[in-house]
Amino acid sequence: MTTKIIMPKLGETMEEGQIGKWLKKEGERVEKGQPLFEVVSDKANFEVESPATGFLRKILFEEGQTVPVTKIIGYIADSMEEQLPEETAAVSETASPYLEKKNRIKISPLARRLAEQKGIDISKIKGTGPGGRITKEDVEKFQSVAKTESREVPLSGIRKIIAERLSQSKRQAPHYYLQAEVDMSDTVRMREDLLTEEEKTSSAHLSYTDAIIRATALSLEQFPVLNSTYENGKLRSFKEVNIGVAVALQEGLVVPVIKDVANKTLWQIAEERATLVTRAREGKLTQKDISNGTFTISNLGVFGIDLFTAIINPPQVAILAVGAIKKRPSILNNQVVVRQTMKVSLSLDHRVVDGAVGAQFLSRLREFLEKPYLLLVKEHRNA
């Protein structure tokens, strides 16, 4: 008996997936529920479990290939001698002409050995010998030219999908930007006062990001149009505030989501954020960890960036870009003083959010951060 391996639909908007890595080789035994392959999305890599116990009889699509959801990508069989459906044979027939063509390349034994030593793909070399035969001189010339040419590196994995989605966001969503400077002096002082007590009850340190997350959630409750998604001409506003926090990895950005933020304390937010960031860096995020985000925060302050603008994470309608907290001259009571300030930029989708509403949201966010004791209050009345 054979069992089909299909490309799973990991999200409501997912139409295709890229195979990041096969965790088993053809011919290896696999148990039902055991991780079989990885699917790459714009948010993370996901391990997909084997649908049956048996042998990985055939892989139809290799790593790096993009496949529509529900399409068969391989088979598991009770034995390696199990007969496969006609689709497998069709794929093999399609691939065979290429292999035959590659094997028919005319090349001298010396040139072939030299190409193998240099790691050169002989199919890319134009032979100048009799009948187009590749000679030793052709290999040496190809290597010399290759050293002076630029190298094309195709995007792959998370980076490729991020490029596609963010390009789509910029094309379809008319972005506009609102910026403000926030006096974080009292928030800095509050964190210093609370940190020692917080360390007694939590495994995570309270960070400025946690205060920003909670302030954002409380502000979104009062301006729910920003806590929305816009897709296929339909606007969906959400009562629950689920904030995604961008985490930079070597492969690209991932955005784990803290759920129902407005109903969590600063310490609960700190613990959950720390856990999600650790999972992200270890490559252990689950589909649940990155799903159902309604708003995103990108904080580059740790890199010393003062101010930047971010691209909206579709289908959301807004994203907050956060810069570094720095000592800057400010006017307080008609006096020039040094205060700890932070610059923020709010990117908005003009199809959904008017400028006045965005400005009011940003003003409310600044109020929460400049009066941080409000972040410690469980419930808030609309201003």
Kinemage of the C-alpha trace (Angstrom):
@kinemage 1
@onewidth
@group {chain A} dominant
@subgroup {mainchain}
@vectorlist {calphas} color= white
{ca met a 1} P 0.000 0.000 0.000
{ca thr a 2} L 1.199 3.513 -0.809
{ca thr a 3} L 0.335 6.775 0.975
{ca lys a 4} L 0.465 10.156 -0.737
{ca ile a 5} L 2.542 12.953 0.797
{ca ile a 6} L 0.916 16.282 -0.040
{ca met a 7} L 1.907 19.919 0.343
{ca pro a 8} L -0.124 21.048 3.391
{ca lys a 9} L -2.110 24.274 3.619
{ca leu a 10} L -0.557 25.925 6.687
{ca gly a 11} L -2.577 29.140 6.630
{ca glu a 12} L -5.774 30.622 5.275
{ca thr a 13} L -3.967 32.609 2.570
{ca met a 14} L -1.362 29.986 1.678
{ca glu a 15} L -1.585 28.899 -1.965
{ca glu a 16} L 1.817 27.269 -2.408
{ca gly a 17} L 4.745 26.206 -0.281
{ca gln a 18} L 8.464 25.817 -0.771
{ca ile a 19} L 10.140 22.605 0.316
{ca gly a 20} L 12.935 23.740 2.593
{ca lys a 21} L 14.435 20.384 3.501
{ca trp a 22} L 13.645 16.686 3.353
{ca leu a 23} L 14.397 15.191 6.766
{ca lys a 24} L 14.454 11.664 5.337
{ca lys a 25} L 16.085 10.262 2.207
{ca glu a 26} L 14.464 7.993 -0.344
{ca gly a 27} L 14.532 4.444 0.960
{ca glu a 28} L 14.680 5.397 4.641
{ca arg a 29} L 12.059 4.125 7.033
{ca val a 30} L 9.760 6.662 8.650
{ca glu a 31} L 7.181 6.384 11.419
{ca lys a 32} L 3.763 8.027 11.334
{ca gly a 33} L 3.946 11.394 13.123
{ca gln a 34} L 7.721 11.646 12.699
{ca pro a 35} L 9.005 14.899 11.099
{ca leu a 36} L 9.367 14.195 7.376
{ca phe a 37} L 10.100 17.509 5.639
{ca glu a 38} L 10.196 21.271 6.203
{ca val a 39} L 7.994 23.831 4.482
{ca val a 40} L 9.280 27.391 4.172
{ca ser a 41} L 6.864 30.281 4.596
{ca asp a 42} L 7.420 34.035 4.888
{ca lys a 43} L 7.271 33.669 8.657
{ca ala a 44} L 9.167 30.522 9.592
{ca asn a 45} L 10.128 26.983 8.651
{ca phe a 46} L 7.611 24.320 9.641
{ca glu a 47} L 8.221 20.630 10.138
{ca val a 48} L 5.545 18.449 8.544
{ca glu a 49} L 4.909 15.019 10.017
{ca ser a 50} L 4.744 11.773 8.091
{ca pro a 51} L 1.148 10.703 7.303
{ca ala a 52} L 1.999 6.993 7.572
{ca thr a 53} L 4.551 4.411 8.667
{ca gly a 54} L 6.688 2.820 5.967
{ca phe a 55} L 9.506 3.705 3.591
{ca leu a 56} L 9.987 7.012 1.802
{ca arg a 57} L 9.447 5.393 -1.585
{ca lys a 58} L 9.695 8.433 -3.842
{ca ile a 59} L 10.383 12.178 -3.622
{ca leu a 60} L 8.693 14.043 -6.485
{ca phe a 61} L 9.896 17.559 -5.648
{ca glu a 62} L 13.345 18.477 -4.403
{ca glu a 63} L 14.458 20.995 -1.795
{ca gly a 64} L 13.954 24.590 -2.922
{ca gln a 65} L 11.059 23.816 -5.264
{ca thr a 66} L 7.731 25.617 -4.840
{ca val a 67} L 4.615 23.462 -4.958
{ca pro a 68} L 0.867 24.317 -4.907
{ca val a 69} L -0.974 23.258 -1.752
{ca thr a 70} L -2.572 19.775 -1.795
{ca lys a 71} L -0.268 18.644 -4.631
{ca ile a 72} L 1.434 15.276 -4.200
{ca ile a 73} L 5.129 15.709 -3.427
{ca gly a 74} L 6.050 12.123 -2.638
{ca tyr a 75} L 4.962 8.660 -1.560
{ca ile a 76} L 5.358 6.419 1.463
{ca ala a 77} L 5.073 2.689 0.803
{ca asp a 78} L 5.058 -0.495 2.839
{ca ser a 79} L 8.154 -1.609 0.924
{ca met a 80} L 10.561 -0.171 -1.632
{ca glu a 81} L 9.279 -2.664 -4.208
{ca glu a 82} L 5.750 -1.251 -3.997
{ca gln a 83} L 4.392 -0.130 -7.397
{ca leu a 84} L 3.744 3.612 -7.572
{ca pro a 85} L 0.939 5.474 -9.373
{ca glu a 86} L 1.470 6.700 -12.925
{ca glu a 87} L 2.310 10.216 -11.702
{ca thr a 88} L 5.646 9.012 -10.397
{ca ala a 89} L 6.527 7.476 -13.728
{ca ala a 90} L 5.553 10.702 -15.502
{ca val a 91} L 7.880 12.737 -13.305
{ca ser a 92} L 10.715 10.288 -13.936
{ca glu a 93} L 10.126 10.428 -17.696
{ca thr a 94} L 10.176 14.223 -17.626
{ca ala a 95} L 13.475 14.273 -15.798
{ca ser a 96} L 15.238 11.620 -17.884
{ca pro a 97} L 15.897 13.681 -21.073
{ca tyr a 98} L 17.875 16.207 -19.042
{ca leu a 99} L 20.001 13.491 -17.506
{ca glu a 100} L 20.616 11.882 -20.896
{ca lys a 101} L 21.552 15.242 -22.391
{ca lys a 102} L 23.969 15.927 -19.560
{ca asn a 103} L 25.568 12.513 -20.016
{ca arg a 104} L 26.002 13.138 -23.780
{ca ile a 105} L 28.234 16.198 -23.278
{ca lys a 106} L 31.434 15.716 -25.269
{ca ile a 107} L 34.495 16.349 -23.115
{ca ser a 108} L 38.030 15.007 -23.001
{ca pro a 109} L 38.983 12.884 -19.969
{ca leu a 110} L 41.597 15.471 -18.907
{ca ala a 111} L 39.077 18.319 -19.168
{ca arg a 112} L 36.456 16.337 -17.221
{ca arg a 113} L 38.934 15.592 -14.435
{ca leu a 114} L 40.001 19.254 -14.257
{ca ala a 115} L 36.374 20.431 -14.135
{ca glu a 116} L 35.621 18.015 -11.296
{ca gln a 117} L 38.655 19.240 -9.342
{ca lys a 118} L 37.570 22.876 -9.752
{ca gly a 119} L 33.892 22.164 -9.050
{ca ile a 120} L 32.827 23.474 -12.473
{ca asp a 121} L 29.510 22.481 -14.065
{ca ile a 122} L 30.541 21.215 -17.514
{ca ser a 123} L 27.069 21.863 -18.939
{ca lys a 124} L 27.875 25.600 -18.760
{ca ile a 125} L 31.090 25.305 -20.813
{ca lys a 126} L 31.066 25.819 -24.582
{ca gly a 127} L 33.426 23.372 -26.245
{ca thr a 128} L 35.772 24.523 -29.011
{ca gly a 129} L 37.197 21.132 -29.914
{ca pro a 130} L 36.107 18.896 -32.812
{ca gly a 131} L 32.317 18.452 -32.808
{ca gly a 132} L 31.964 20.854 -29.868
{ca arg a 133} L 34.137 18.714 -27.609
{ca ile a 134} L 35.213 20.452 -24.375
{ca thr a 135} L 38.980 20.646 -24.019
{ca lys a 136} L 41.305 21.358 -21.111
{ca glu a 137} L 41.789 24.881 -22.494
{ca asp a 138} L 38.018 25.459 -22.504
{ca val a 139} L 37.812 24.555 -18.799
{ca glu a 140} L 40.740 26.830 -17.919
{ca lys a 141} L 39.264 29.717 -19.916
{ca phe a 142} L 35.855 29.231 -18.285
{ca gln a 143} L 37.439 29.299 -14.831
{ca ser a 144} L 39.415 32.464 -15.649
{ca val a 145} L 36.315 34.305 -16.878
{ca ala a 146} L 34.227 33.104 -13.932
{ca lys a 147} L 36.679 34.672 -11.465
{ca thr a 148} L 36.123 38.154 -12.912
{ca glu a 149} L 32.355 37.929 -13.322
{ca ser a 150} L 29.750 38.748 -10.707
{ca arg a 151} L 27.899 35.830 -9.214
{ca glu a 152} L 24.121 35.582 -9.187
{ca val a 153} L 22.817 34.216 -5.903
{ca pro a 154} L 19.138 33.267 -6.136
{ca leu a 155} L 16.933 34.095 -3.186
{ca ser a 156} L 15.745 31.035 -1.367
{ca gly a 157} L 13.747 29.965 1.637
{ca ile a 158} L 12.288 32.593 3.930
{ca arg a 159} L 14.108 35.448 2.159
{ca lys a 160} L 12.450 34.716 -1.199
{ca ile a 161} L 8.945 34.637 0.244
{ca ile a 162} L 9.568 37.778 2.327
{ca ala a 163} L 10.609 39.567 -0.865
{ca glu a 164} L 7.425 38.511 -2.649
{ca arg a 165} L 5.042 39.420 0.168
{ca leu a 166} L 6.580 42.790 0.994
{ca ser a 167} L 6.768 43.732 -2.680
{ca gln a 168} L 3.076 42.892 -2.909
{ca ser a 169} L 2.378 45.045 0.158
{ca lys a 170} L 4.112 48.082 -1.344
{ca arg a 171} L 2.317 47.633 -4.671
{ca gln a 172} L -1.182 47.153 -3.281
{ca ala a 173} L -1.279 49.155 -0.037
{ca pro a 174} L -0.859 52.944 -0.348
{ca his a 175} L 1.520 53.519 2.567
{ca tyr a 176} L 1.782 56.765 4.469
{ca tyr a 177} L 3.816 57.521 7.567
{ca leu a 178} L 3.354 59.400 10.826
{ca gln a 179} L 6.281 60.060 13.143
{ca ala a 180} L 6.630 61.209 16.716
{ca glu a 181} L 9.215 61.598 19.461
{ca val a 182} L 8.346 60.079 22.825
{ca asp a 183} L 9.852 61.086 26.173
{ca met a 184} L 10.781 57.719 27.678
{ca ser a 185} L 12.457 59.098 30.812
{ca asp a 186} L 9.712 57.951 33.177
{ca thr a 187} L 9.461 54.553 31.480
{ca val a 188} L 13.232 54.123 31.879
{ca arg a 189} L 12.924 55.019 35.561
{ca met a 190} L 9.942 52.710 36.071
{ca arg a 191} L 11.778 49.783 34.501
{ca glu a 192} L 14.771 50.342 36.773
{ca asp a 193} L 12.480 50.419 39.810
{ca leu a 194} L 10.544 47.299 38.792
{ca leu a 195} L 13.341 45.173 37.437
{ca thr a 196} L 14.614 43.830 40.750
{ca glu a 197} L 11.134 42.863 41.911
{ca glu a 198} L 10.310 41.443 38.495
{ca glu a 199} L 13.379 39.218 38.559
{ca lys a 200} L 12.059 37.541 41.712
{ca thr a 201} L 8.914 36.285 39.974
{ca ser a 202} L 9.829 35.953 36.307
{ca ser a 203} L 12.329 34.093 34.192
{ca ala a 204} L 12.515 37.025 31.760
{ca his a 205} L 13.844 40.529 32.210
{ca leu a 206} L 11.395 43.344 31.682
{ca ser a 207} L 12.457 45.234 28.554
{ca tyr a 208} L 11.457 48.515 26.955
{ca thr a 209} L 9.948 46.473 24.141
{ca asp a 210} L 7.498 44.948 26.623
{ca ala a 211} L 6.320 48.395 27.692
{ca ile a 212} L 5.941 49.424 24.054
{ca ile a 213} L 3.965 46.262 23.280
{ca arg a 214} L 1.525 46.854 26.132
{ca ala a 215} L 1.163 50.565 25.347
{ca thr a 216} L 0.446 49.682 21.723
{ca ala a 217} L -2.174 47.113 22.692
{ca leu a 218} L -3.986 49.539 24.995
{ca ser a 219} L -3.949 52.174 22.254
{ca leu a 220} L -5.282 49.701 19.681
{ca glu a 221} L -8.240 48.955 21.937
{ca gln a 222} L -9.233 52.596 21.617
{ca phe a 223} L -8.578 52.772 17.854
{ca pro a 224} L -9.663 49.325 16.640
{ca val a 225} L -9.487 50.172 12.930
{ca leu a 226} L -5.704 49.814 13.227
{ca asn a 227} L -6.226 46.357 14.728
{ca ser a 228} L -7.554 45.025 11.435
{ca thr a 229} L -6.765 43.157 8.249
{ca tyr a 230} L -7.725 44.197 4.727
{ca glu a 231} L -7.903 41.510 2.077
{ca asn a 232} L -9.885 40.986 -1.120
{ca gly a 233} L -11.738 44.241 -0.551
{ca lys a 234} L -12.927 43.202 2.916
{ca leu a 235} L -11.972 44.825 6.220
{ca arg a 236} L -11.928 42.648 9.342
{ca ser a 237} L -11.511 44.307 12.737
{ca phe a 238} L -10.579 42.193 15.742
{ca lys a 239} L -11.539 42.577 19.372
{ca glu a 240} L -8.493 40.644 20.574
{ca val a 241} L -5.155 42.403 20.116
{ca asn a 242} L -2.468 40.014 18.856
{ca ile a 243} L 0.856 41.768 18.364
{ca gly a 244} L 3.617 40.348 16.206
{ca val a 245} L 7.188 41.236 17.163
{ca ala a 246} L 9.717 41.130 14.328
{ca val a 247} L 12.781 39.006 15.159
{ca ala a 248} L 15.854 39.191 12.912
{ca leu a 249} L 17.422 35.858 11.974
{ca gln a 250} L 20.237 35.087 9.556
{ca glu a 251} L 17.696 33.748 7.038
{ca gly a 252} L 15.410 36.788 7.379
{ca leu a 253} L 12.691 38.171 9.617
{ca val a 254} L 10.172 36.070 11.489
{ca val a 255} L 7.221 37.519 13.367
{ca pro a 256} L 6.060 35.506 16.399
{ca val a 257} L 2.755 36.712 17.815
{ca ile a 258} L 1.843 37.509 21.432
{ca lys a 259} L -1.874 36.836 21.786
{ca asp a 260} L -4.468 38.924 23.658
{ca val a 261} L -1.838 41.428 24.780
{ca ala a 262} L -4.233 43.989 26.268
{ca asn a 263} L -5.328 41.493 28.922
{ca lys a 264} L -1.809 40.561 30.009
{ca thr a 265} L 0.451 42.227 32.552
{ca leu a 266} L 3.868 43.605 31.701
{ca trp a 267} L 5.500 40.568 33.293
{ca gln a 268} L 3.327 38.115 31.365
{ca ile a 269} L 4.213 39.932 28.152
{ca ala a 270} L 7.922 39.826 29.054
{ca glu a 271} L 7.867 36.085 29.699
{ca glu a 272} L 5.944 35.275 26.531
{ca arg a 273} L 8.105 37.532 24.371
{ca ala a 274} L 11.310 35.983 25.727
{ca thr a 275} L 9.979 32.472 25.092
{ca leu a 276} L 8.930 33.264 21.526
{ca val a 277} L 12.222 34.979 20.689
{ca thr a 278} L 14.144 31.952 21.979
{ca arg a 279} L 12.009 29.593 19.896
{ca ala a 280} L 12.514 31.779 16.831
{ca arg a 281} L 16.306 31.760 17.167
{ca glu a 282} L 16.310 27.997 17.707
{ca gly a 283} L 14.055 27.457 14.686
{ca lys a 284} L 11.323 25.920 16.847
{ca leu a 285} L 8.379 28.226 16.146
{ca thr a 286} L 5.098 26.464 15.493
{ca gln a 287} L 2.266 27.523 13.200
{ca lys a 288} L 0.356 28.639 16.299
{ca asp a 289} L 3.252 30.894 17.351
{ca ile a 290} L 3.059 32.991 14.173
{ca ser a 291} L -0.661 32.915 13.386
{ca asn a 292} L -3.489 35.418 13.842
{ca gly a 293} L -1.386 38.561 14.209
{ca thr a 294} L -3.387 41.790 13.995
{ca phe a 295} L -0.570 44.377 14.334
{ca thr a 296} L 3.230 44.309 14.099
{ca ile a 297} L 6.064 46.090 15.921
{ca ser a 298} L 9.587 46.295 14.497
{ca asn a 299} L 12.211 47.543 16.962
{ca leu a 300} L 15.669 48.381 15.604
{ca gly a 301} L 16.649 50.448 18.620
{ca val a 302} L 19.059 47.764 19.785
{ca phe a 303} L 21.137 48.504 16.663
{ca gly a 304} L 21.307 52.209 17.459
{ca ile a 305} L 18.877 53.211 14.691
{ca asp a 306} L 17.196 56.535 15.484
{ca leu a 307} L 14.289 56.411 13.045
{ca phe a 308} L 13.120 54.254 10.157
{ca thr a 309} L 9.947 53.334 8.300
{ca ala a 310} L 8.654 49.788 7.957
{ca ile a 311} L 6.595 48.032 5.294
{ca ile a 312} L 3.170 46.855 6.454
{ca asn a 313} L 2.927 43.110 7.047
{ca pro a 314} L -0.017 42.067 4.823
{ca pro a 315} L -2.935 41.697 5.295
{ca gln a 316} L -2.525 43.939 8.365
{ca val a 317} L -3.124 47.673 7.932
{ca ala a 318} L -0.407 49.185 10.140
{ca ile a 319} L 3.047 48.598 11.605
{ca leu a 320} L 5.011 50.494 14.264
{ca ala a 321} L 8.736 51.105 13.721
{ca val a 322} L 10.663 51.826 16.938
{ca gly a 323} L 14.052 53.525 17.199
{ca ala a 324} L 16.654 53.725 19.947
{ca ile a 325} L 16.138 55.403 23.317
{ca lys a 326} L 18.810 58.102 23.578
{ca lys a 327} L 19.637 61.133 25.679
{ca arg a 328} L 18.559 64.205 23.725
{ca pro a 329} L 18.028 67.887 24.546
{ca ser a 330} L 14.382 68.684 25.274
{ca ile a 331} L 12.293 71.602 26.495
{ca leu a 332} L 10.716 71.033 29.918
{ca asn a 333} L 9.091 73.904 31.826
{ca asn a 334} L 10.698 76.354 29.401
{ca gln a 335} L 14.126 74.951 30.243
{ca val a 336} L 16.509 72.992 28.022
{ca val a 337} L 17.073 69.647 29.735
{ca val a 338} L 18.443 66.246 28.783
{ca arg a 339} L 15.738 63.583 28.504
{ca gln a 340} L 15.627 59.961 27.349
{ca thr a 341} L 13.613 60.080 24.129
{ca met a 342} L 12.617 57.607 21.439
{ca lys a 343} L 11.476 58.214 17.876
{ca val a 344} L 8.719 56.091 16.374
{ca ser a 345} L 7.212 55.855 12.907
{ca leu a 346} L 3.746 54.490 12.169
{ca ser a 347} L 3.149 53.048 8.678
{ca leu a 348} L -0.521 52.971 7.673
{ca asp a 349} L -2.648 51.687 4.801
{ca his a 350} L -4.497 54.751 3.474
{ca arg a 351} L -7.267 52.556 2.046
{ca val a 352} L -8.349 51.809 5.598
{ca val a 353} L -6.923 54.352 8.059
{ca asp a 354} L -7.323 58.119 7.717
{ca gly a 355} L -4.520 60.418 8.812
{ca ala a 356} L -6.437 61.915 11.725
{ca val a 357} L -7.152 58.484 13.216
{ca gly a 358} L -3.524 57.449 12.848
{ca ala a 359} L -2.399 60.677 14.525
{ca gln a 360} L -4.793 60.151 17.439
{ca phe a 361} L -3.513 56.600 17.894
{ca leu a 362} L 0.091 57.797 17.941
{ca ser a 363} L -0.778 60.546 20.420
{ca arg a 364} L -2.432 58.005 22.734
{ca leu a 365} L 0.557 55.674 22.452
{ca arg a 366} L 2.868 58.513 23.451
{ca glu a 367} L 0.657 59.302 26.459
{ca phe a 368} L 0.865 55.722 27.721
{ca leu a 369} L 4.658 55.678 27.415
{ca glu a 370} L 5.143 59.117 28.963
{ca lys a 371} L 2.847 58.136 31.865
{ca pro a 372} L 3.987 54.531 32.303
{ca tyr a 373} L 2.033 53.945 35.508
{ca leu a 374} L -0.955 53.593 33.165
{ca leu a 375} L 0.648 50.412 31.848
{ca leu a 376} L 0.337 48.855 35.294
{ca val a 377} L -3.416 49.441 35.488
{ca lys a 378} L -5.450 46.408 34.458
{ca glu a 379} L -8.353 48.220 32.786
{ca his a 380} L -8.604 51.532 30.966
{ca arg a 381} L -11.496 53.699 29.931
{ca asn a 382} L -11.510 55.093 26.415
{ca ala a 383} L -10.102 58.593 26.247
